[in-house]
Amino acid sequence: MFGYVRPYKPELLVREYGQYKAVYCQLCRVLGEEYGPLARLALSYDCAFYALVALSVSGAQVEERRRRCVCNPAKACTYLPSPGEEYKKAAALCVLLTYHKLRDDLADRGFWGSLGSRMLLAVVAPQAKKAAKRFPFLAEEAQKAMESQRQAEEAQAGVDPCAEPTALLLQALFGELAGCGGCESRQRPALERFGYFLGRWVYLMDAADDLQDDLREGSFNPFIRRLGLEGKKELSQEERQRAEEACNEALNATAAQLVLAMNLLELGPFGPIIENVAEKGLPQVQKEILFLHVKEKSRRELKEL
């Protein structure tokens, strides 16, 4: 997961935004407690969202607490601890995904380009082993997804085959929540479908975000073949606009299915925040990444005239 799954703050109530921040801060605290202070660098919006869904569908009992921030002791933060394993699973997921991301960097870059990742991997690997021992299901699914992803990319597969491993990973992770806490198993099909399309959206968003860099560096990106951009290093303004519109259409189609699946879920107390992320946060991320930079570039060009 890549940090794209976040709420749209202007449309959240003050209380809802406070709850989201409290879940995020609690996950940060648990990461440090379970895997050491450096593990907090693995914290992401995506895993915070996973924790939020886990808390919501399980009906976990949470109680607000005010404590000093673990990163800035001069600041007081609100936390939402839970007696269940929701945060611990989300923390393990943070560590495992970071571990696989670093391994992927080693495979994709040369020795000097991957030197930073190589050093970080030495720190993260023992913690990833610890997370895998505690939550073998998460570790197995993450490993399976990363292997399938690499195979698809090595085969220069199309957009759908390349998006499938991430989609299936989140399908499994969210479906597994149906057996936790107070969540009834009848929610499993909707949770799996929700996770599937969220995973697909995340992969497509990352591929769209990386398209320009991948073209410039000659790296694989499934949208390059889909859009007929093989051999190009730079795109004209017209080509760039067509590419962004095509990526946006694919993302919109996936997001629409994600929202349909979400509407079948009983989301509990954090429902409004989850709905905000799916219905407003994801579209805003698309807008910021695919289109806002075009306006900003136009403004810069006008100033230079």
Solvent accessible surface area in square Angstrom, and as a share of the most:
residue,aa,sasa,rsa
1,M,34,0.15
2,F,83,0.35
3,G,16,0.16
4,Y,19,0.07
5,V,1,0.00
6,R,69,0.25
7,P,20,0.12
8,Y,64,0.24
9,K,117,0.50
10,P,98,0.62
11,E,97,0.43
12,L,18,0.09
13,L,106,0.53
14,V,138,0.79
15,R,148,0.54
16,E,14,0.06
17,Y,63,0.24
18,G,33,0.32
19,Q,33,0.15
20,Y,9,0.04
21,K,91,0.39
22,A,1,0.01
23,V,1,0.00
24,Y,60,0.23
25,C,28,0.16
26,Q,15,0.07
27,L,0,0.00
28,C,15,0.09
29,R,23,0.08
30,V,11,0.06
31,L,0,0.00
32,G,10,0.10
33,E,111,0.50
34,E,31,0.14
35,Y,10,0.04
36,G,24,0.23
37,P,103,0.65
38,L,115,0.57
39,A,15,0.11
40,R,47,0.17
41,L,144,0.72
42,A,19,0.15
43,L,31,0.15
44,S,26,0.17
45,Y,87,0.33
46,D,0,0.00
47,C,3,0.02
48,A,0,0.00
49,F,2,0.01
50,Y,1,0.00
51,A,0,0.00
52,L,0,0.00
53,V,0,0.00
54,A,3,0.02
55,L,1,0.01
56,S,4,0.03
57,V,8,0.05
58,S,8,0.05
59,G,40,0.38
60,A,21,0.16
61,Q,142,0.63
62,V,47,0.27
63,E,121,0.54
64,E,109,0.49
65,R,125,0.46
66,R,163,0.60
67,R,110,0.40
68,R,143,0.52
69,C,21,0.13
70,V,46,0.26
71,C,91,0.55
72,N,71,0.36
73,P,96,0.60
74,A,89,0.69
75,K,102,0.43
76,A,40,0.31
77,C,9,0.06
78,T,33,0.19
79,Y,4,0.01
80,L,6,0.03
81,P,26,0.17
82,S,21,0.13
83,P,122,0.77
84,G,32,0.31
85,E,101,0.45
86,E,19,0.09
87,Y,6,0.02
88,K,90,0.38
89,K,15,0.06
90,A,0,0.00
91,A,0,0.00
92,A,0,0.00
93,L,0,0.00
94,C,2,0.01
95,V,4,0.02
96,L,6,0.03
97,L,15,0.07
98,T,37,0.22
99,Y,47,0.18
100,H,12,0.05
101,K,101,0.43
102,L,14,0.07
103,R,109,0.40
104,D,51,0.26
105,D,17,0.09
106,L,43,0.21
107,A,63,0.49
108,D,92,0.48
109,R,134,0.49
110,G,52,0.50
111,F,113,0.47
112,W,197,0.69
113,G,45,0.43
114,S,0,0.00
115,L,63,0.31
116,G,43,0.41
117,S,12,0.08
118,R,97,0.35
119,M,129,0.58
120,L,90,0.45
121,L,28,0.14
122,A,75,0.58
123,V,72,0.42
124,V,24,0.14
125,A,37,0.29
126,P,75,0.47
127,Q,53,0.24
128,A,4,0.03
129,K,156,0.66
130,K,78,0.33
131,A,0,0.00
132,A,31,0.24
133,K,175,0.74
134,R,105,0.38
135,F,26,0.11
136,P,74,0.46
137,F,76,0.32
138,L,2,0.01
139,A,16,0.12
140,E,112,0.50
141,E,25,0.11
142,A,0,0.00
143,Q,63,0.28
144,K,116,0.49
145,A,8,0.06
146,M,60,0.27
147,E,88,0.40
148,S,44,0.28
149,Q,26,0.11
150,R,76,0.28
151,Q,122,0.54
152,A,14,0.11
153,E,52,0.23
154,E,118,0.53
155,A,75,0.58
156,Q,83,0.37
157,A,21,0.16
158,G,28,0.27
159,V,4,0.02
160,D,74,0.39
161,P,69,0.43
162,C,0,0.00
163,A,0,0.00
164,E,62,0.28
165,P,10,0.06
166,T,16,0.09
167,A,1,0.00
168,L,80,0.40
169,L,6,0.03
170,L,1,0.00
171,Q,57,0.26
172,A,26,0.20
173,L,1,0.00
174,F,1,0.00
175,G,1,0.01
176,E,46,0.21
177,L,3,0.01
178,A,1,0.01
179,G,64,0.62
180,C,36,0.21
181,G,75,0.72
182,G,59,0.56
183,C,11,0.07
184,E,90,0.40
185,S,82,0.53
186,R,150,0.55
187,Q,13,0.06
188,R,90,0.33
189,P,90,0.56
190,A,12,0.09
191,L,0,0.00
192,E,52,0.24
193,R,108,0.40
194,F,1,0.00
195,G,0,0.00
196,Y,44,0.17
197,F,26,0.11
198,L,1,0.01
199,G,0,0.00
200,R,44,0.16
201,W,0,0.00
202,V,0,0.00
203,Y,17,0.06
204,L,0,0.00
205,M,0,0.00
206,D,28,0.14
207,A,7,0.05
208,A,10,0.08
209,D,59,0.30
210,D,51,0.27
211,L,9,0.04
212,Q,37,0.17
213,D,68,0.35
214,D,21,0.11
215,L,6,0.03
216,R,114,0.42
217,E,127,0.57
218,G,58,0.56
219,S,46,0.30
220,F,56,0.23
221,N,5,0.02
222,P,4,0.03
223,F,1,0.01
224,I,20,0.10
225,R,137,0.50
226,R,127,0.46
227,L,47,0.23
228,G,50,0.48
229,L,11,0.05
230,E,104,0.47
231,G,81,0.78
232,K,74,0.32
233,K,112,0.48
234,E,108,0.48
235,L,24,0.12
236,S,59,0.38
237,Q,144,0.64
238,E,114,0.51
239,E,34,0.15
240,R,60,0.22
241,Q,101,0.45
242,R,132,0.48
243,A,4,0.03
244,E,16,0.07
245,E,77,0.34
246,A,35,0.27
247,C,2,0.01
248,N,30,0.15
249,E,122,0.55
250,A,18,0.14
251,L,0,0.00
252,N,74,0.38
253,A,65,0.50
254,T,4,0.02
255,A,11,0.09
256,A,54,0.42
257,Q,61,0.27
258,L,1,0.00
259,V,35,0.20
260,L,105,0.52
261,A,0,0.00
262,M,3,0.01
263,N,97,0.50
264,L,128,0.64
265,L,16,0.08
266,E,94,0.42
267,L,14,0.07
268,G,49,0.47
269,P,83,0.52
270,F,4,0.02
271,G,5,0.05
272,P,64,0.40
273,I,1,0.00
274,I,0,0.00
275,E,72,0.32
276,N,10,0.05
277,V,1,0.01
278,A,2,0.01
279,E,75,0.33
280,K,79,0.33
281,G,2,0.01
282,L,1,0.00
283,P,56,0.35
284,Q,43,0.19
285,V,2,0.01
286,Q,6,0.03
287,K,93,0.39
288,E,65,0.29
289,I,37,0.19
290,L,5,0.02
291,F,60,0.25
292,L,50,0.25
293,H,45,0.20
294,V,53,0.31
295,K,107,0.45
296,E,83,0.37
297,K,91,0.39
298,S,45,0.29
299,R,135,0.49
300,R,136,0.50
301,E,84,0.38
302,L,122,0.61
303,K,170,0.72
304,E,142,0.64
305,L,175,0.87
